Amino acid sequence: MNCLAIDDEPLALNIIKDFCSKLDYIHLVDCFTNAIDALGILDKESIELIFLDIQMPNINGLEFIKTMANPPMIIFTTAFSEHALEAYDLNVLDYLVKPIPFDRFLKSVNKAHSLQLLQRSHREKSSVQEFMMVKANHATIKVSFNDIMYIEGLKDYVKIFILNQMILTKSTMKNIEKKLPKQHFIRIHKSYIINLSNIEIIEHNHIIYGGERLPIGNSYRRAFNEMIEQYQL
């Protein structure tokens, strides 16, 4: 987590440096004795957290936050407790009153780290494609990955089995395999790709979907077994 420290007291900056050095998930990019000097690095670096004093020359911490259209997480580090209410109105993550003990600093930073991980997880989930567009019968059909049971290859065509429906489209198994999320789909045979999420029964060398028995090819069995082991009790 990339951080900045802004405080007009060198001693306070040294304490934050020392505290940050004890935590391997914190990278203190730079320290500044006034907020104006920090503006340049905010344009160049991806900063996720700022330790910010309030009472500073030129522009105070509260005013500094208001200048940013999309501020990172802010933890105030100040000797004055009377600004706490205004700080929380600005969605500040935490408010630390000097002298700051390490355990209180750690609690605040852990809160920021947890929020960072949660935000990152949400971004990753939102960036994952959950469907593909399939051309069939002179139309383009939106197919959700979750709805696919299995896919069967037929030379230059593939059959996509979705619940009680089958879609026939011109493609190859190699091309369609590239579009499928690897964490849920695996090829079990030169002619079959299955959705692990919708498997009903694994019986000897076959996968069973309703009344359909799909063979597991010899050259695909090891990779399939290794993936299935991740889900077994």
C-alpha positions in Angstrom: 0.0 0.0 0.0 1.7 3.2 -1.2 1.6 6.0 1.4 2.6 9.6 1.9 3.2 11.5 5.2 2.6 15.2 5.4 3.4 17.1 8.6 5.3 20.3 9.3 7.0 18.7 12.3 10.1 16.7 11.3 9.9 14.7 14.6 6.3 13.6 13.7 7.5 12.5 10.2 10.3 10.5 11.7 7.9 8.6 14.0 5.6 7.8 11.1 8.7 6.6 9.1 9.7 4.3 12.0 6.2 2.9 12.4 5.8 2.2 8.7 9.2 0.5 8.6 7.8 -2.1 11.0 5.0 -3.2 8.6 5.8 -5.0 5.3 2.5 -4.1 3.7 3.1 -0.4 3.9 5.4 1.5 1.5 6.1 5.0 2.5 6.8 6.7 -0.8 7.8 10.1 0.5 7.4 12.6 3.4 6.6 16.3 3.1 6.6 19.2 5.5 3.8 21.0 3.7 0.8 19.9 1.5 1.7 22.0 -1.5 4.9 20.1 -2.1 3.0 16.8 -2.0 0.7 17.7 -5.0 3.3 16.9 -7.6 3.9 13.3 -6.4 0.1 12.7 -6.3 0.0 13.3 -10.0 2.8 10.8 -10.7 2.4 8.0 -8.2 -0.5 5.8 -7.2 -1.0 6.8 -3.6 -3.5 4.9 -1.6 -3.1 6.4 1.9 -2.0 9.7 3.3 -1.0 10.4 6.9 -1.9 14.0 7.2 -1.4 16.7 9.8 -4.1 19.4 10.1 -2.4 22.5 11.5 0.2 23.4 8.8 1.4 26.6 7.0 0.0 27.7 3.6 -2.8 25.2 3.5 -4.0 23.0 6.4 -5.0 19.4 6.2 -8.7 20.0 6.0 -8.3 22.5 3.1 -5.9 20.1 1.3 -8.5 17.3 1.2 -11.1 19.6 -0.3 -8.7 20.4 -3.2 -8.7 16.8 -4.3 -11.5 15.5 -6.6 -10.8 11.9 -5.7 -8.7 11.7 -2.5 -7.0 8.5 -1.3 -7.7 7.2 2.2 -6.7 9.8 4.8 -5.6 9.2 8.3 -5.2 12.5 10.3 -2.2 12.7 12.6 -2.7 15.8 14.7 -2.2 17.3 18.2 -5.7 18.9 18.1 -8.8 16.8 18.8 -11.3 19.6 18.1 -11.3 19.0 14.3 -12.5 15.4 14.6 -16.1 16.1 13.6 -15.2 18.1 10.5 -12.7 15.4 9.6 -15.3 12.6 9.6 -17.6 14.8 7.5 -14.8 14.6 4.9 -14.9 10.8 5.0 -11.5 10.6 6.7 -10.6 7.0 7.6 -9.2 7.7 11.0 -8.1 10.5 13.4 -5.0 9.9 15.5 -4.1 12.4 18.2 -0.4 13.0 19.0 1.5 11.5 20.7 0.5 8.5 18.7 1.2 5.0 20.3 2.2 2.3 17.9 -0.7 0.0 18.8 -3.2 2.8 17.9 -1.2 3.5 14.7 -1.3 -0.2 13.8 -5.1 -0.5 14.4 -5.6 2.5 12.0 -3.3 1.1 9.3 -4.9 -2.4 9.5 -8.2 -0.7 8.9 -6.8 1.0 5.8 -5.2 -2.3 4.6 -8.5 -4.2 5.0 -10.4 -1.6 3.0 -7.7 -1.6 0.3 -8.0 -5.4 -0.1 -11.8 -5.2 -0.2 -11.7 -2.4 -2.9 -9.2 -4.5 -4.9 -11.4 -7.5 -4.7 -14.4 -5.6 -5.9 -12.4 -4.1 -8.9 -11.2 -7.6 -9.9 -14.7 -9.0 -9.7 -16.2 -6.2 -11.8 -13.5 -6.6 -14.4 -14.2 -10.3 -14.9 -16.4 -11.0 -18.0 -19.4 -13.2 -17.1 -20.7 -14.0 -20.6 -19.8 -14.3 -24.2 -21.7 -13.4 -27.4 -22.4 -16.4 -29.7 -23.5 -16.2 -33.3 -26.2 -18.8 -34.2 -29.1 -18.9 -36.7 -28.4 -15.5 -38.1 -28.5 -13.9 -34.7 -26.1 -13.1 -31.8 -27.0 -14.7 -28.5 -25.7 -13.6 -25.1 -24.6 -16.7 -23.2 -23.9 -16.5 -19.5 -21.0 -18.7 -18.4 -22.9 -19.8 -15.3 -25.6 -21.3 -17.5 -23.4 -23.5 -19.6 -23.5 -27.2 -18.7 -20.9 -28.4 -21.3 -19.7 -27.9 -24.8 -19.3 -30.5 -27.5 -17.0 -30.0 -30.5 -18.0 -31.1 -34.0 -15.2 -30.3 -36.5 -15.8 -26.6 -37.4 -18.8 -26.3 -35.1 -19.5 -26.5 -31.4 -22.7 -27.3 -29.5 -23.2 -25.3 -26.3 -25.6 -27.0 -23.9 -27.4 -24.5 -21.7 -29.8 -26.1 -19.2 -32.6 -27.4 -21.6 -31.3 -25.6 -24.7 -28.5 -26.3 -27.2 -26.8 -23.6 -29.3 -25.0 -24.6 -32.5 -22.3 -22.1 -33.6 -19.5 -22.1 -36.1 -16.2 -22.2 -34.1 -13.5 -24.6 -33.0 -12.9 -26.0 -29.5 -9.6 -24.2 -29.4 -11.2 -20.8 -30.0 -14.1 -21.2 -27.6 -11.7 -22.6 -24.9 -9.8 -19.3 -25.0 -13.0 -17.3 -24.2 -14.0 -19.4 -21.1 -12.9 -18.6 -17.6 -10.3 -21.2 -16.6 -11.3 -21.4 -13.0 -14.7 -22.9 -13.9 -14.2 -24.7 -17.3 -11.9 -27.6 -18.2 -11.5 -29.7 -21.3 -12.0 -33.4 -20.4 -11.9 -34.9 -23.9 -10.9 -33.7 -27.4 -14.7 -33.2 -28.0 -15.9 -32.0 -24.6 -15.4 -29.0 -22.3 -17.3 -29.0 -19.0 -18.4 -26.4 -16.5 -17.1 -27.6 -13.1 -19.8 -25.6 -11.3 -22.6 -27.7 -12.9 -21.2 -31.2 -12.6 -23.7 -33.6 -11.1 -21.8 -36.9 -10.8 -18.3 -38.2 -11.6 -18.4 -41.9 -12.2 -15.3 -43.8 -13.1 -14.2 -42.2 -16.4 -17.3 -40.3 -17.1 -19.1 -37.0 -16.2 -22.8 -37.3 -15.8 -25.2 -34.4 -16.7 -28.8 -35.7 -16.4 -28.9 -38.6 -18.8 -25.7 -37.7 -20.6 -22.5 -39.5 -20.0 -19.4 -37.6 -21.1 -16.1 -39.5 -21.4 -12.9 -38.3 -19.7 -10.1 -38.8 -22.3 -6.8 -40.3 -21.1 -4.7 -37.3 -22.0 -7.0 -35.0 -20.0 -7.6 -37.2 -17.0 -4.6 -36.0 -14.9 -5.4 -32.3 -15.3 -9.1 -32.9 -14.5 -8.3 -35.0 -11.4 -5.9 -32.3 -10.1 -8.6 -29.6 -10.5 -11.3 -31.8 -8.8 -9.0 -32.4 -5.8 -9.2 -28.7 -4.9 -13.0 -29.2 -4.2 -12.9 -32.6 -2.5 -13.5 -33.0 1.2 
